[in-house]
Amino acid sequence: MTSDRIVIVGAGITGASIAYHLAKRGAKVAIVDAVRPGAGATEKSFGWINATFSKRPRAYFDLNQLGIAGWRRLETELGGELKVQWGGSVAWVAAGSGADTLRENVQRHQEWGYATHLIDDEDEMRRLLPNIAAGEFGAASYCEYEGAVDAMDAVKAMLRQLREAGAEVRYPHEVTGLNLKGGRVTAIQAGENSLEAGVVVLACGVAIPRLAEMAGVSVPLKESEGVLVHTRPQPKLIDRVVVAPDIHCKQKLDGRVVVGGPIVAGPSTAKNPAVGTTPEPDEYAKRILREAAQVLPGLRGVAVERVTLGRRVMPVDEYPIIGFAASCPNLYIAAMHSGVTLAPLIGQLAALEILDDARVSLLEPYRPARFMD
């Protein structure tokens, strides 16, 4: 007899959201994690909720804008357990071609209905970021409705709801195999132990390709690392995401400031060591904090609490991989770039597809089948 249990492999932000939305519908859910909830990319995420200028083409922008709305909904549903910092983001670039690109990006996103505008004078910059020393800049923008979240807080809040709904939460529970029969997954295997399943959801980040391959499903990811420097708690310095030419940063509700390097796509450079190479953590922390203190003088001399190196869940084409596998119709794949922004929305839509046999049109560009020969 086929089990009616839905097993989610991976208790990061994506897996926790899918499990939460399934359990909210009354499904029988088990979620397992190889180490502990959030131990992969989630706890090393910057946690920026946005549909900003890299979110292209239009369909991907629309998906991310709905992702922002999903966080508004989830914050309400969790009734105060989850706190999202809604303050938008301020970005600026030096004079030159980068300024022209930023202006073009703002205009395009405005045409798409995004609440963003150019910052035309230093007075508005000082109003938005009174403790920032931006210096001269070629162009600047303010995206009003973006936010930031501590992704681990979100995971913990959703798992509390899961447990109250009677769901199983198992860790450490490393999945070593999938039991297959008749082209379908019947159970997950963890060492000598198996857990029967009617549907299996792979939401375990960079471990997805290995497990999906066991069912003949290709989920191609590429290397993408991100280094973040976390300070000890500081007095309030900023209340929105800051994207400066050489750093990006936010301040959490507990006062800790989180700083990363420039948000740049492409090959590794001296300014951008987090793409394609692993910097030496202590040296990186010192350098990036020196650069951050040029922008945010209140960071001068602050103590570093920790440095994190995260492996992003980055599909080869940099778009999500989401949906049932054609060759294994009860295996659901959820490999998320923009995982934090999209998590509440993906949880809601995945629940529709799993429980109601729906095919959500918003997700059609991101199906696993696009990688199959």
Disulfide bonds with the S-S distance in Angstrom:
none
